[in-house]
Amino acid sequence: MLKGHHEALISYETLMKIQDRINGKARTPTRKAELAKVNQQVEQFLDRIADATVPSVIAAYEARIKKLEDRKIVLMENVAKAERPVRSFDETVRTALDFLASPWKLWASIVWKTSIQP
């Protein structure tokens, strides 16, 4: 990266956090950790079923495993969605630059908003 001739508006770390959020990487690690935790809980309940002898306890464990499996499916879908960026970086920058390229529209919208207030 080349050193600019002016002071930065945001820090490099903030820029990287923004990029991670745009690319969908910000929440994926926590979702993956939660997915691992759910898998571990399923394994624990399966071990408990193997040790259980009372049918009502086995049925309760099976119901809990079903809920955990449903949660696991939701988490896997969320991880898959989070890994895809909502918009490409080029699209995002183009939108911002289009907005900034026309200061007249920005000025007109500010004047219009302030002129309609009592």
VENWO-V205082 format. One record per pair of residues at least 4 apart in sequence whose ideal C-beta (glycine too) atoms are under 7 Angstrom apart, sorted by the first residue. I is the first residue (numbers start at 1). GAP is how many residues later the second one is. D is the distance in Angstrom with one decimal. If there is no record, write none. Layout:
I:GAP:D
I:GAP:D
This chain:
4:4:6.9
10:4:4.4
10:5:5.8
12:4:6.5
13:4:6.5
14:4:6.4
15:4:6.4
16:4:6.4
17:4:6.5
18:4:6.3
19:4:6.1
20:5:4.3
20:6:4.8
21:5:4.6
22:63:6.0
22:67:6.4
22:70:6.2
23:62:4.7
24:4:6.8
24:58:4.6
24:59:5.7
24:60:6.0
24:61:5.3
24:62:6.9
27:4:5.9
27:55:5.6
28:4:6.1
28:51:6.0
28:54:4.7
28:55:6.1
29:4:6.3
30:4:6.4
31:4:6.3
31:44:5.8
31:47:5.4
31:48:4.9
31:51:6.4
32:4:6.5
32:47:6.1
33:4:6.5
34:4:6.5
34:41:5.9
35:4:6.5
35:37:6.5
35:40:4.6
35:41:6.6
35:44:6.6
36:4:6.5
37:4:6.5
38:4:6.5
38:30:5.4
38:33:5.6
38:34:4.9
38:37:6.5
39:4:6.6
39:33:6.9
40:4:6.5
41:4:6.5
41:27:5.6
42:4:6.4
42:23:5.8
42:26:5.1
42:27:6.9
43:4:6.5
44:4:6.5
45:4:6.4
45:16:5.0
45:19:5.7
45:20:5.0
46:4:6.8
47:4:6.7
48:4:6.0
48:13:5.6
49:9:5.7
49:12:4.9
52:5:4.7
52:6:5.1
52:9:6.6
54:4:6.8
55:4:6.2
56:4:6.5
57:4:6.4
58:4:6.3
59:4:6.5
60:4:6.5
61:4:6.3
62:4:6.5
63:4:6.7
64:4:6.4
65:4:6.2
66:4:6.6
67:4:6.4
68:4:6.2
69:4:6.7
70:4:6.7
71:4:6.3
72:4:6.3
73:4:6.5
74:4:6.3
75:4:6.3
76:4:6.4
77:4:6.3
78:4:6.0
79:4:6.5
87:4:4.5
87:5:5.3
89:4:6.2
90:4:6.0
91:4:6.5
92:4:6.7
93:4:6.0
94:4:6.2
95:4:6.5
96:4:6.3
97:4:5.8
102:4:7.0
103:4:5.8
104:4:6.0
105:4:6.3
106:4:6.5
107:4:6.2
108:4:6.0
109:4:6.3
110:4:6.3
111:4:5.9
112:4:6.6
